[in-house]
Every structure is written in structure tokens, then in C-alpha cells.
Amino acid sequence: MQGERPEPTEELQLVELPQAYRLVARGAFGERVRRLRCHESLILGSASEVDWQLDDTTISGPHCRVVWRAGGLDVCDLESTNGLLVGSLRVTQARLCGAGAVIMLGRVSLTLERVLNRRASQSAGRWGLMGESAKMRRLRQEISEFARLSAPVLITGESGTGKDLVARALHEASGRSGDYVALNAAALPETMLDAP
């Protein structure tokens, strides 16, 4: 593979999964909020024996079940009188997939909000380096320290260990002008390395 340019490191988009969902119910009773954690389910209704009691005359005793599923919350009607409405369409079940998704239970609106894992957000925030272990904190500290130097920095490691990511972080933290240019010395032909 002599003479070939190395392929740049592919940057992956961090997909942050919610730690929990918040359900916001709005009706004649005002606004009520309930947090639903991973794989939890609950029954909503006006009866005292349901998991989340909403005092509204348009809601049946047990009105619907809400279940955490991959990709959103499943809402299933429990043979209620007024049913579930998505827009103006009455449905027996629906999936709330994104923040702001709304379903109506009688005259009560149920809105989905995502609760993101703050620790995951913070750990990926600095230069895209993931993790909060002692080694990762030390790596971020060393990047900050080495970025202040005017001397070249040699980054070594096996393939796939994130050398390019560390080099990008060093460049960014250094405040130097100009674009970051990756150079994979292993991909250079020997004759080029021997040249003065």
C-alpha cells in the first residue's frame, strides 16, 4: 500500500439514549408530570387503583397503558370510553417516538419529553472523548497540558485506539490557526521517510 493516502478516521454521531421519559399531562386539572424509566410501564386513568391517576371526567377508570419500548413509548387503549386520539384520528394504540409527540386521552393531552443521561452528555462533551474513568480523565488532562507546548507530539498506539481523535483534540486545544491535517506515517513510502 505504498504511496496510498490514508483514509481519515470516520467520525460517528453520538446517539444519546434517554435515561427516562417525562410524560406531561395537561387538562382541566392543570399540568402533571410523571417520569417513566427504562422498561417501566404504567396504567393511566381516573380510578384510584391505577399507576397514574388523572382527575378528568373524559378519562376512563383504567384508560390506557404506557410501556417503554426501544425507540419510544407504546400507548395502548384499555377499552376506554373516549379512546386515544392522534390528531383527529381515534386509534387503539400508538407509539410516541420523539420529543413533543402528543396523544389525547379524552380532553387531556399527553406529551412526551426525553430526559437525557447527563453523565453521558458530559463524558462525550470534551473533544468527543468518551468515558469518565480515571484513565480517560487523565488523558483529557494530558491533552490540555501537551497542547500548550510548541514542540511536536508523537502519539503511538495500536490501530483503532483513537490516535487520530487525540491528535485532533490536541490541535483543537492548542488554539493554533490552520486546519488539522492527519498524517499516518505508517502509510508513507520508505523512500519518503529517508529523504532529507
MOLINZI-V744886 format. One line per field, one symbol per residue. phi: phi as a letter, one per 30 degrees, with the letter a starting at -180 (. if undefined). psi: psi as a letter, one per 30 degrees, with the letter a starting at -180 (. if undefined). Layout:
phi: ???
psi: ???
//
This chain:
phi: .didddddddccddccdddacccccbaddjbbbbccdeidbacclcdddddbdcdbdccdeccaccbdbeilcccbdchddcicbciccdbcaacccbejdbbcciccccccbdcddddddddcdciiddjbdeddddddddeddddddcddbcccldeicjdddddddeddddiddjddbdbcdddddedddddd
psi: gkfkkkklkkkkkkjjkkelkkkjkkaffbkkkkkjlkglllkkaflfglejkjjkfgkldjelkkkklkfakkkkkhhlefakkjbgkklfllkjelkfkkkkjbgkkjkkkkjljeeeeeffejggjklgleeeeeeeeeeeeffflfllkkklllkgfgeeeeeeeeeeffgklllkjkjjfffkkeeeefk.
//
